[in-house]
Amino acid sequence: MRRAVLLLAVLCLFSFLPLAAQQKPAETIAVNQIHPGMHGVAYTVFQGTKPEPMNLEVLGVLKNANGPKGDIILIRLIGEKVEYTGVVAGMSGSPVYIDGKLAGALAFRIGTFSKEPIAG
């Protein structure tokens, strides 16, 4: 019985490999191509499981702010929901796209008690 379950698990794994191989990685944008005033979009889940877009504006790039080669892209999130909630726990890892290219992910809120939706 154990062998049958193991065999079934292996077959299921191999059946998904062709699907994974078909997906191409997202095109990325280099930090040195990002400048203040650029606009983009981030996706996060406010309720349920469906990611929702949040518009954003680039405020600047903080060079080496998070250690050597640890640049932080400073952004302001724009939208009705995020202007109500601010940047909150759970948004970390939300992908950020600028000019249709992956720039990174939300990592932290700027300001301890700030409700203004500024993130890095």
Residue frames as qw, qx, qy, qz and C-alpha x, y, z in Angstrom:
[[0.000, 0.885, 0.465, 0.000, 0.00, 0.00, 0.00],
 [0.314, -0.780, 0.102, 0.532, 2.85, 2.40, 0.86],
 [0.399, -0.125, 0.597, 0.684, 4.47, 1.76, -2.50],
 [0.208, 0.625, 0.670, 0.344, 1.23, 2.49, -4.32],
 [0.133, -0.939, -0.251, 0.195, 0.80, 5.82, -2.50],
 [0.397, -0.602, 0.335, 0.607, 4.43, 6.75, -3.13],
 [0.386, 0.156, 0.688, 0.594, 4.14, 5.82, -6.81],
 [0.104, 0.809, 0.556, 0.159, 0.95, 7.87, -7.12],
 [0.247, -0.886, -0.036, 0.390, 2.66, 10.88, -5.49],
 [0.414, -0.357, 0.513, 0.662, 5.63, 10.62, -7.86],
 [0.307, 0.428, 0.705, 0.474, 3.35, 10.34, -10.88],
 [0.017, -0.917, -0.395, 0.060, 1.41, 13.41, -9.76],
 [0.344, -0.734, 0.192, 0.554, 4.65, 15.35, -9.32],
 [0.371, -0.121, 0.639, 0.663, 5.87, 14.45, -12.81],
 [0.240, 0.651, 0.671, 0.263, 2.51, 15.33, -14.34],
 [0.073, -0.955, -0.203, 0.205, 2.92, 18.93, -13.11],
 [0.533, -0.417, 0.320, 0.663, 6.50, 19.38, -14.34],
 [0.370, 0.369, 0.539, 0.661, 5.52, 20.17, -17.95],
 [0.077, -0.903, -0.389, -0.167, 3.20, 22.92, -16.69],
 [0.460, -0.793, 0.057, 0.395, 5.98, 24.47, -14.61],
 [0.559, -0.121, 0.451, 0.685, 8.39, 24.29, -17.55],
 [0.274, 0.650, 0.529, 0.473, 5.97, 26.26, -19.74],
 [0.204, -0.954, -0.200, 0.086, 5.94, 29.26, -17.39],
 [0.582, 0.446, -0.143, 0.665, 8.63, 31.78, -18.21],
 [0.425, -0.441, -0.402, 0.681, 10.13, 33.92, -15.44],
 [0.080, 0.946, 0.296, -0.107, 8.92, 37.49, -15.09],
 [0.520, 0.541, -0.044, 0.660, 11.03, 40.14, -16.77],
 [0.499, -0.657, -0.310, 0.472, 12.73, 42.33, -14.16],
 [0.223, 0.904, -0.008, 0.363, 13.78, 45.97, -14.02],
 [0.643, 0.051, -0.376, 0.665, 17.15, 46.97, -12.58],
 [0.330, -0.753, -0.370, 0.433, 17.25, 49.37, -9.64],
 [0.299, -0.351, 0.201, 0.864, 19.43, 51.79, -11.61],
 [0.016, 0.308, 0.628, 0.714, 16.57, 52.16, -14.13],
 [0.277, -0.726, -0.629, -0.001, 14.09, 53.25, -11.44],
 [0.223, 0.143, -0.143, 0.954, 13.69, 56.95, -10.65],
 [0.128, 0.403, 0.555, -0.716, 11.25, 59.22, -8.79],
 [0.429, 0.381, -0.078, -0.815, 7.94, 59.83, -10.51],
 [0.298, 0.087, -0.874, -0.375, 7.68, 56.41, -12.14],
 [0.700, -0.112, 0.227, -0.668, 4.38, 54.60, -11.68],
 [0.276, 0.159, -0.942, -0.105, 3.59, 50.95, -11.24],
 [0.769, -0.309, -0.171, -0.533, 1.35, 48.45, -9.54],
 [0.032, -0.277, 0.901, -0.333, 1.61, 46.09, -6.58],
 [0.679, -0.225, -0.532, -0.452, -0.71, 43.17, -5.86],
 [0.039, -0.174, 0.812, -0.556, -1.93, 42.11, -2.42],
 [0.383, -0.420, -0.793, -0.219, -4.88, 40.27, -0.87],
 [0.232, -0.338, 0.275, -0.870, -7.19, 42.41, 1.25],
 [0.683, -0.050, 0.466, -0.561, -9.88, 39.78, 1.70],
 [0.936, 0.257, 0.135, -0.197, -10.25, 36.14, 0.67],
 [0.765, -0.194, 0.457, 0.410, -7.67, 34.78, -1.75],
 [0.569, 0.680, 0.316, 0.337, -7.85, 37.06, -4.80],
 [0.459, -0.265, 0.017, 0.847, -4.92, 39.51, -5.24],
 [0.202, 0.912, 0.356, -0.031, -6.00, 43.08, -5.93],
 [0.560, 0.409, 0.017, 0.720, -3.93, 45.77, -7.67],
 [0.288, -0.854, -0.179, 0.395, -2.68, 48.86, -5.85],
 [0.499, 0.777, -0.019, 0.383, -1.26, 51.69, -7.94],
 [0.657, -0.576, -0.034, 0.485, 2.02, 53.17, -6.77],
 [0.334, 0.912, -0.131, 0.201, 4.41, 56.02, -7.37],
 [0.792, -0.004, -0.238, 0.562, 8.18, 55.80, -6.90],
 [0.260, -0.963, -0.045, 0.053, 9.42, 58.41, -4.41],
 [0.117, 0.832, -0.541, 0.032, 13.10, 57.53, -4.76],
 [0.911, 0.070, -0.376, 0.154, 15.80, 54.92, -4.29],
 [0.466, -0.811, 0.335, -0.109, 17.75, 54.71, -1.03],
 [0.680, 0.492, -0.530, 0.124, 21.19, 53.37, -2.00],
 [0.488, 0.191, -0.738, 0.425, 22.78, 50.86, 0.41],
 [0.454, -0.483, 0.177, -0.728, 20.07, 51.60, 3.02],
 [0.926, -0.249, 0.102, -0.264, 19.75, 47.92, 3.87],
 [0.736, -0.379, 0.466, 0.312, 23.48, 47.13, 3.84],
 [0.084, -0.459, 0.607, 0.643, 25.88, 46.90, 0.91],
 [0.175, -0.027, -0.781, -0.599, 23.96, 46.43, -2.33],
 [0.042, -0.477, -0.842, 0.249, 20.79, 46.62, -0.21],
 [0.090, -0.088, -0.182, -0.975, 19.03, 49.39, -2.10],
 [0.172, 0.490, 0.767, -0.376, 15.45, 50.20, -1.12],
 [0.009, -0.362, -0.506, -0.783, 12.92, 51.47, -3.63],
 [0.080, 0.307, 0.546, -0.775, 10.75, 53.95, -1.74],
 [0.107, -0.339, -0.696, -0.624, 7.14, 53.96, -2.97],
 [0.362, 0.102, 0.401, -0.835, 3.77, 55.47, -2.11],
 [0.106, 0.307, 0.932, 0.163, 0.85, 53.13, -2.59],
 [0.287, 0.088, -0.074, -0.951, -2.23, 54.71, -4.12],
 [0.388, -0.252, -0.792, -0.399, -5.83, 53.54, -3.88],
 [0.543, -0.539, -0.079, -0.639, -8.93, 53.71, -1.74],
 [0.901, -0.339, -0.272, -0.010, -8.28, 50.55, 0.27],
 [0.727, 0.033, -0.285, 0.624, -4.59, 51.16, 0.97],
 [0.032, 0.494, -0.128, 0.859, -5.22, 54.80, 1.86],
 [0.688, -0.543, -0.091, -0.473, -7.65, 53.49, 4.51],
 [0.942, -0.293, -0.127, 0.102, -5.45, 50.67, 5.85],
 [0.127, -0.848, 0.510, 0.071, -1.95, 51.99, 5.25],
 [0.578, 0.386, -0.719, 0.006, 0.83, 49.44, 4.80],
 [0.738, -0.440, 0.297, -0.417, 0.07, 46.55, 7.15],
 [0.338, -0.337, 0.879, 0.003, 1.51, 43.22, 8.22],
 [0.679, 0.327, 0.650, -0.104, 0.64, 40.59, 5.66],
 [0.527, 0.827, -0.026, -0.195, 1.51, 42.75, 2.66],
 [0.262, -0.656, 0.658, 0.262, 5.13, 41.62, 2.80],
 [0.445, -0.032, 0.844, 0.298, 6.03, 39.71, -0.32],
 [0.506, 0.725, 0.396, -0.246, 3.40, 41.45, -2.44],
 [0.630, 0.145, 0.396, 0.652, 4.96, 41.76, -5.91],
 [0.058, 0.816, 0.050, -0.573, 5.74, 45.22, -7.28],
 [0.626, 0.372, 0.487, 0.483, 5.83, 45.93, -11.02],
 [0.004, 0.771, -0.054, -0.635, 7.19, 49.10, -12.59],
 [0.348, 0.548, -0.486, -0.585, 6.83, 49.60, -16.35],
 [0.909, 0.146, -0.179, -0.347, 5.36, 46.09, -16.49],
 [0.636, 0.340, -0.640, 0.265, 8.56, 44.55, -15.09],
 [0.763, -0.542, -0.335, 0.107, 9.08, 42.96, -11.69],
 [0.131, 0.781, -0.329, 0.514, 10.92, 45.40, -9.42],
 [0.142, 0.215, -0.807, 0.532, 10.72, 43.43, -6.17],
 [0.463, -0.523, -0.704, -0.127, 8.25, 42.92, -3.36],
 [0.348, -0.784, 0.068, -0.509, 6.88, 44.95, -0.49],
 [0.627, 0.092, -0.647, 0.424, 9.13, 44.39, 2.51],
 [0.345, -0.390, -0.567, 0.638, 8.32, 46.94, 5.20],
 [0.032, -0.912, -0.377, -0.156, 6.36, 50.01, 6.19],
 [0.384, 0.310, -0.201, 0.846, 8.16, 53.32, 6.53],
 [0.287, -0.433, 0.187, -0.834, 7.24, 54.98, 9.84],
 [0.055, -0.014, -0.927, 0.370, 6.19, 53.24, 13.02],
 [0.214, 0.475, 0.703, -0.484, 2.74, 54.70, 13.53],
 [0.188, 0.331, -0.319, -0.868, 2.22, 56.23, 10.11],
 [0.625, 0.410, 0.621, -0.235, -1.01, 55.43, 8.31],
 [0.401, 0.738, -0.289, -0.460, 0.36, 57.02, 5.14],
 [0.959, 0.143, 0.246, 0.003, 0.92, 54.17, 2.65],
 [0.289, 0.808, -0.513, -0.022, 4.67, 54.52, 2.13],
 [0.952, -0.190, 0.240, 0.013, 6.64, 51.30, 1.78],
 [0.005, 0.703, -0.664, -0.254, 10.00, 49.89, 0.79]]
